[in-house]
Amino acid sequence: MAVIRSVIRGVGAHLPKRIMTNADLAKIVDTTDEWIVERSGIRQRHIAADDELTSTLGIAASHQALVRAGIDPVDIDLVVCATATPDRTFPSTAVRIQSGLGVTKGAAFDVQAVCSGFVYAMTIADNFIKTGQSKRALVVGSETFSRILDWTDRSTCVLFGDGAGAVVLEAQPQHGTKEDRGILSTLIRSDGRFEDLLYVDGGPGTTKTVGHLRMNGREVFRHAVQKISGVIEETLVATGFAADEIDLYVPHQANVRILDGIGKKLGVHPDKIIKTLDKHGNTSAASIPLALNQAFEEHRVREGSLVLMEAMGGGFTWGAVLARM
């Protein structure tokens, strides 16, 4: 039976030019390169310039994805931007990306699920495509987390960076089997009981300020390994794949110990888990598309590759997307 799948036609990414190394951080906060690398695996991160906005980064990443897909912006009928650091309270960053690219039809809106945002955005776009409401969607993860960091808090400011990634999805008929190209499964979850473990201490409805990121790192680590492993296992059971049949795992890049812990728990060889956080840090909703773009450029994925994307973020939110390139 023929079904409509959301096929990934193109990927793109953009990083600010400014690089902040661990040595640079050691000049402004009580830390060392050794301390950061040992606890996170991060060696550097990109920091947006004053004139670089979340939308600016998102437009650049989207442009690259569209060029690689060979699709004109006027043929896009949905823009979903995952971000926790929008340009403005409103309008959405997505409509600014839409305007900047010259997309003139369909809808554009933001999704806020923090580090799980790209998984949520992919899930939403996939549902639009499967129901026939969209034919070609642009899904963007873009963040300027440097603007919500407390640069005196060494437990958080060393972890995050700025950047953007994007994918172009297109509705294509497939056979309805495990061998189909496109998104094969999506799964998203949340549990608001854990809000106080990872949050920003501000907002227009509370403090009337932007606020700063706050995190209980030890508890977040514990939940991340458990919840991400769980959602991966659920996805594999639902689709009938074994863990070793996945060609590449593209996880949210938060902490190398989380990635290693998930791999060990699932029995996945380290070579099948892409790691980019040493160069990017934690870029929240941008981390998965940035990592997917790197995998594409390094020829680690090609047409037919089975890719599993997974994340956990503040809320808590978590989820997974399984797709065949």
Buried (B, 14 or more C-beta within 10 A) or exposed (E): EEEBBBBBBBBBBBBBEBEBBBEBBBEEBEBEBEBBBEBBBBBBBBBBEEEBBBBBBBBBBBBBBBEBBEBEBEBBBBBBBBBBBBBEEEBBBBBBBBBBBEBEEBBBBBBBBBBBBBBBBBBBBBBBBBEEBBBBBBBBBBBBBBBBBBEEBBBBBBBBBBBBBBBBBBBBEBEEEEEBBBBBBBBBBBEEEBEEBBBBBBEEEEEEEBBBBBBBBEEBBBBBBBBBBBBBBBBBEBBEBEBEEBBBBBBBBBBBBBBBBBBEBBEBEEEBBBBBBBBBBBBBBBBBBBBBBBBBEEEBBEEEBBBBBBBBBBBBBBBBBBBBB
